[in-house]
Amino acid sequence: MNIPSYKPYFSQKEKEYILDVLERGQISGDGYYTEQVSAFIEHAFHVRKVLMTTSGTHALEMAVSLADLEPEDEVIMPSFTFASTANAVILRGAKPVFVEVNPDNLNIEPDDIERKITEKTKIIIPVHYAGVACDLNRIIAIARDHNLMVIEDAAQGVNAKYRGQYLGTIADFGCYSFHGTKNYTCGEGGALLINLESTLLREKAEIIRQKGTNRCQFLRGDVNQYNWIDTGSSYSPSDLLMAVLLAQLEDMEEIKDKRKAVYGIYRNFFEQYEKRGILKMMRIPDACDPNYHIFWVVFNTEEMRDHVLTALNSRGVAASFHYLPLHSSPMGRKMGYKPQDLAITEKAAMCLLRMPLYAGMTELEIGHTLNIVEAVIGAL
Ligand SMILES: Cc1ncc(COP(=O)(O)O)c(C=O)c1O
């Protein structure tokens, strides 16, 4: 039996909406479905302004561009994240500064943020790993004390909450991903959430997104031609993709519930092994209402993790490790980092097992997966 690590969940609506786009004949960006999906996100998640993007990576690049960084400026982020978080900063000529995570949820550790702030720090980028919120109250308080901007990397955090507010809507900017691996997907896609009340900033964001032109003003009928205004790139997704995404978001609660059911089975199963002291399960702090994006456990040793991972993979189950820390990657080493600089991150990454999790995962698939784990850990 082959069990993938992720699988998109489609209703019939995706096909219906795609056909509608084709019939409308407008497949480039900022058409009917981009408008619909932006309005949906603004309404459902209570967002001031949403700009749909071609990826979560591009949403991060746009957010960092809006911060007007100078060369040598520093941006604090966890090392336990995807390369896109750091690339967005490096592309602006600034420097990512990697900090530790909390071992209970693998989210950025506020105490370490405080230790690493310097005169050059301009931004903090908390990453809501696995759709579980970072300690945003503390992070935003630290940012206020030091006059720093906060960009939520909520690539994995769509439709999850922190103290009743949706992730991505709480700090200055939020970035979503709708990549094929995510809970709600259109294959490749993202969104930039602008939570600051600044017309100037919104206009600047629109210009960056539309190749440095004021095409958005033109489409709204505010100007009668559009022109090159500033530097920018091409960040607006095809309306075909936005049609798929609208269908996904309309079913987002159903998708979340189905994921929650799988997550719950995993928790019950792994509890016995946590009690035996073999591994630790991810913890969800009381302030968080997650979206069940990932279920992970951390084994006591890398050998144990590899043993279980190999057994699963060799029997067709695509369980996996996850982020290889950025500070100890080839690029991180070029920047001068050594693996032992962030020992908690390094250990967690080496011992982490990420279980397959998708909406509609069947009892048979879950049973097959857990039987393999049981056979291996039971013998430890
Ligand atoms: C934390 C984080 N940030 C950013 C991204 C990039 O998102 P995308 O793949 O949509 O470019 C990812 C990717 O999966 C991610 O996990």
The ligand as an SDF file (V2000), in Angstrom:
LIG
                    3D

 16 16  0  0  0  0  0  0  0  0999 V2000
    7.4820   28.2650    6.7390 C   0  0  0  0  0  0  0  0  0  0  0  0
    7.3940   28.3770    5.2500 C   0  0  0  0  0  0  0  0  0  0  0  0
    7.5430   29.5960    4.6900 N   0  0  0  0  0  0  0  0  0  0  0  0
    7.4460   29.7590    3.3560 C   0  0  0  0  0  0  0  0  0  0  0  0
    7.2000   28.7100    2.5130 C   0  0  0  0  0  0  0  0  0  0  0  0
    7.1270   28.9300    1.0290 C   0  0  0  0  0  0  0  0  0  0  0  0
    5.8310   28.7680    0.5250 O   0  0  0  0  0  0  0  0  0  0  0  0
    5.6310   28.4340   -1.0450 P   0  0  0  0  0  0  0  0  0  0  0  0
    5.9910   26.9970   -1.2300 O   0  0  0  0  0  0  0  0  0  0  0  0
    4.1750   28.6950   -1.2870 O   0  0  0  0  0  0  0  0  0  0  0  0
    6.4930   29.3470   -1.8100 O   0  0  0  0  0  0  0  0  0  0  0  0
    7.0630   27.4320    3.0500 C   0  0  0  0  0  0  0  0  0  0  0  0
    6.8650   26.3110    2.1250 C   0  0  0  0  0  0  0  0  0  0  0  0
    6.3410   25.3560    2.1760 O   0  0  0  0  0  0  0  0  0  0  0  0
    7.1380   27.2560    4.4500 C   0  0  0  0  0  0  0  0  0  0  0  0
    6.9940   26.0520    5.0160 O   0  0  0  0  0  0  0  0  0  0  0  0
  1  2  1  0
  2  3  1  0
  2 15  2  0
  3  4  2  0
  4  5  1  0
  5  6  1  0
  5 12  2  0
  6  7  1  0
  7  8  1  0
  8  9  2  0
  8 10  1  0
  8 11  1  0
 12 13  1  0
 12 15  1  0
 13 14  2  0
 15 16  1  0
M  END
$$$$
